[in-house]
Amino acid sequence: MKKLFWGIAALSLPAVMLATSCSDKDIIETAGMENQISFDAAIGRSTLPTSRVGEFTAFANEDGFDVTAWSASGLFQTFALSFDGSDWSYDGAAVNQPGFALSYYAYYNAEGAAAATESVSDASFDYTVQPAAQQEDLMMAAVPATTDNQINLVFKHLLSQVNFAVVPMTNMTVKIDNISVSGVQDEGTYSSAGGWSAQDGDASYDYDYTGTAIAANDAAIVDGVYYFGNGGGVTNKTNALMLLPQTFAGATFTFDYEIVDVTTSQVKFSDTDVEVDLADLGAGWELGKRYVYVIDLSALVVGGEIAFTVQVGGWENYNDPGNGNAIAGIEE
């Protein structure tokens, strides 16, 4: 099952990872030993209205993960953190001498991440995007060399989240099916110091959505849009594509559609393999952002063409006030 981590997350790559909500940080409580290293951590994200905090999940009891600490001389220590439902802890008591600088790295790993190469100044790893059903939320926290002993690990989402939606039509039902993204890069190298580089590949991914007829009065419609995945306040779906940030060079998405008159039950319009050049809707994808591609078939009934817009915002909350405005539109 896909894993999308909205406010709090857990674990696993070569150095593994740690994360909790920005608004409710979990702090390791340790006995008052001088210079003892302790941690607190959060997933970096846009400011979230208090009323929406409940949309975010928490660590499960007995979660655990590793954090590595590096000095200029090499690996200092790996911390195996564990969670008891309220507090984080690790075995023993790690002490850092005053003035001794350490860097810290932690990861949330999906399949496809190679073992990280780490030093006091950088950590990097190669990554290959997995098939759609196996994609997970890839995150990393990197703390530059510091002499502090209270360490704040702020994780960020390293991939781009892609979802789709449709504009319902009066007196019609609209069905979108067989959505696929093609011609996208699926390999790259991520560095904590420099971000993504060396993106390559030519991959295709099917979007996990089975077409159903959407009526204009469907209860799930939000502000005139029916979201197939997360978006518009919908937060409980796990079908987003999580793809490599990139500049488009031949990337497309395709879909089938069918429009049915609700009075006569007759098919008014239909087509298959409608292709959209993603570069017509923006230059590319950035890490940590959600892209919702909205399909609008309304103009077909008056002899017009299909229109497309893209809503762009934070990984979790693109539709919060001030976010989620359509930034581009084309007609096909």
HELIX and SHEET records of a PDB file:
HELIX    1   1 THR A   50  GLU A   55  5                                   6    
HELIX    2   2 ALA A  132  GLN A  134  5                                   3    
HELIX    3   3 LEU A  278  LEU A  281  5                                   4    
HELIX    4   4 SER A  298  VAL A  302  5                                   5    
SHEET    1   A 8 ASP A  26  ILE A  27  0                                        
SHEET    2   A 8 SER A  38  ILE A  43 -1                                        
SHEET    3   A 8 GLN A 150  HIS A 157  1                                        
SHEET    4   A 8 MET A 139  THR A 146 -1                                        
SHEET    5   A 8 LEU A 102  TYR A 108 -1                                        
SHEET    6   A 8 GLY A  64  SER A  71 -1                                        
SHEET    7   A 8 GLY A  74  PHE A  83 -1                                        
SHEET    8   A 8 TRP A  88  SER A  89 -1                                        
SHEET    1   B 4 THR A 117  GLU A 118  0                                        
SHEET    2   B 4 ALA A 123  THR A 128 -1                                        
SHEET    3   B 4 GLU A 187  SER A 191 -1                                        
SHEET    4   B 4 GLY A 195  ASP A 200 -1                                        
SHEET    1   C 3 TYR A 226  TYR A 227  0                                        
SHEET    2   C 3 SER A 160  VAL A 166 -1                                        
SHEET    3   C 3 LEU A 241  LEU A 243 -1                                        
SHEET    1   D 5 TYR A 226  TYR A 227  0                                        
SHEET    2   D 5 SER A 160  VAL A 166 -1                                        
SHEET    3   D 5 LYS A 289  ASP A 296  1                                        
SHEET    4   D 5 ALA A 307  GLY A 314 -1                                        
SHEET    5   D 5 ALA A 326  GLU A 331 -1                                        
SHEET    1   E 3 ALA A 203  ASP A 206  0                                        
SHEET    2   E 3 MET A 172  VAL A 184 -1                                        
SHEET    3   E 3 ILE A 214  ALA A 215 -1                                        
SHEET    1   F 4 ALA A 203  ASP A 206  0                                        
SHEET    2   F 4 MET A 172  VAL A 184 -1                                        
SHEET    3   F 4 THR A 252  ASP A 261 -1                                        
SHEET    4   F 4 VAL A 267  ASP A 277 -1                                        
SHEET    1   G 2 GLN A 246  THR A 247  0                                        
SHEET    2   G 2 GLY A 284  TRP A 285 -1                                        
END                                                                             
